[in-house]
């Protein structure tokens, strides 16, 4: 990568790290982060492919209670850099992307350790903000706030910079040295991880009353003539009918209204 590309990658990594906390512009999401890294390094199509695959995995990553989700920002940025390095002189682009996907999971776990370190360092920052609040110094509170958020950006920018300065030949040699059974296993594992991400989402939202819709989705998706827009319209219509029937049941079921319950529901819209 050129010097300008490295600088741009570090900037993207910095914003991705901050967005992991701010969660406003979604720069830390794999689809956005990998696309931006691919764009600034001259591999936009490969970045979108990697980001889309990783996004399926990250769908199930969420902070629930005291459980902290894997770090999507570090996983996205680092795996995208590994992909760009591996694409230098690589004949099999799909293999490089599959290897990068498999590397994202251990990288996300490493990101949890970095998050713990940064949040530990941020404890004195909180005390400094409390002291500034006691003094009524709101400008100091803002400065400490920006410093704490910047630490989250540096948490991703430093590993990204280190990966950028690793020679592309070293990354390509490491990928080429992998035996076929290991590369195929990592590709299969990456596909399974995407399924696990979906399963985690389903586990959080699944209730007995929505399982029929889950099964119905597979049936409707098998109709090849239906486009994604058509499937989306069908989903919205089913959702509206479901919400209407649920509200009707909550209001006393068939005790009132006309003899056409669906007509009563549609009249409310």
Secondary structure, DSSP 8 states (H G I E B T S, - for coil): --HHHHHHHHHHHHHHHHHHHH-SS-TTSHHHHHHHHHHHTT-HHHHHHHHHHHHHHHTT---BTTB----HHHHHHHHHHHHHHHTTT-S-HHHHHHHHHHHHHHHHHHHHHHHHHHHHHHHHHHHHHHHHHHHT-HHHHHHHHHHHHHHHHHHHHHHHHHHHTS-HHHHHHHHHTS-HHHHHHHHHHHHHHHHHHHHHHHHHH--TTTHHHHHHHHHHHT-TT--HHHHHHHHHHHHHHHHHHHHHHHTTGGGSS-S-HHHHHHHT-
